Amino acid sequence: MSLFKQHSGYVSDFTRFVDELKQKNPQLEAQQLAGRARLWDKEKIDLDDLRRTKESRVQQQAYVYQSH
């Protein structure tokens, strides 16, 4: 038994707009996935490289412009 009634005959304006947009531009989803990959999908972090980078940093003085 379903808790929500589904009205299969109704299609919202937004759904129709998106469907029409996808029909006009079939490569739209591929472009979206490529954009997402460029912005959000990052390469795995090499923990050994990260550790070596942190260890090789030179400690900065508390007041950078202070002369010895």
C-alpha positions as a printed NumPy array, in Angstrom:
array([[  0.   ,   0.   ,   0.   ],
       [  1.436,   3.342,  -1.045],
       [  1.251,   6.303,   1.31 ],
       [  1.15 ,   8.821,  -1.512],
       [ -1.144,   8.844,  -4.495],
       [  0.656,   9.274,  -7.768],
       [ -1.064,  11.267, -10.467],
       [  0.478,   9.85 , -13.618],
       [ -1.327,  12.304, -15.914],
       [  0.21 ,  15.48 , -14.458],
       [  3.511,  16.823, -15.783],
       [  4.805,  20.068, -14.308],
       [  5.902,  23.013, -16.424],
       [  9.453,  22.61 , -15.182],
       [  9.554,  18.917, -16.138],
       [  8.275,  19.743, -19.603],
       [ 10.882,  22.513, -19.936],
       [ 13.735,  20.187, -18.939],
       [ 12.512,  17.406, -21.24 ],
       [ 12.271,  19.869, -24.135],
       [ 15.722,  21.262, -23.37 ],
       [ 17.207,  17.745, -23.381],
       [ 15.538,  16.997, -26.71 ],
       [ 16.969,  20.163, -28.275],
       [ 20.439,  19.556, -26.823],
       [ 21.081,  15.774, -26.485],
       [ 24.664,  16.194, -25.247],
       [ 23.515,  18.38 , -22.309],
       [ 23.844,  15.626, -19.685],
       [ 27.34 ,  14.707, -20.874],
       [ 28.354,  18.371, -20.637],
       [ 26.935,  18.572, -17.109],
       [ 28.881,  15.488, -16.037],
       [ 32.077,  16.873, -17.568],
       [ 31.6  ,  20.164, -15.731],
       [ 30.949,  18.361, -12.466],
       [ 34.068,  16.259, -12.929],
       [ 36.166,  19.348, -13.639],
       [ 34.964,  21.152, -10.511],
       [ 34.298,  18.469,  -7.919],
       [ 35.846,  15.11 ,  -8.765],
       [ 39.371,  15.259,  -7.413],
       [ 42.25 ,  12.836,  -7.689],
       [ 43.059,  10.649,  -4.713],
       [ 45.527,  12.169,  -2.262],
       [ 48.878,  10.447,  -1.918],
       [ 49.38 ,  10.437,   1.861],
       [ 53.126,   9.843,   1.583],
       [ 53.562,  12.94 ,  -0.604],
       [ 51.38 ,  14.944,   1.781],
       [ 53.469,  13.854,   4.781],
       [ 56.76 ,  14.696,   3.021],
       [ 55.428,  18.11 ,   2.007],
       [ 54.416,  18.932,   5.579],
       [ 57.756,  17.763,   6.948],
       [ 59.76 ,  19.823,   4.436],
       [ 58.099,  23.146,   5.274],
       [ 60.218,  25.773,   6.99 ],
       [ 58.716,  27.241,  10.154],
       [ 57.784,  30.898,   9.652],
       [ 58.677,  33.504,  12.276],
       [ 55.888,  34.941,  14.416],
       [ 56.65 ,  38.418,  13.076],
       [ 57.834,  38.154,   9.5  ],
       [ 59.404,  41.63 ,   9.26 ],
       [ 61.522,  41.284,  12.399],
       [ 65.247,  41.368,  11.698],
       [ 67.671,  39.3  ,  13.736]])
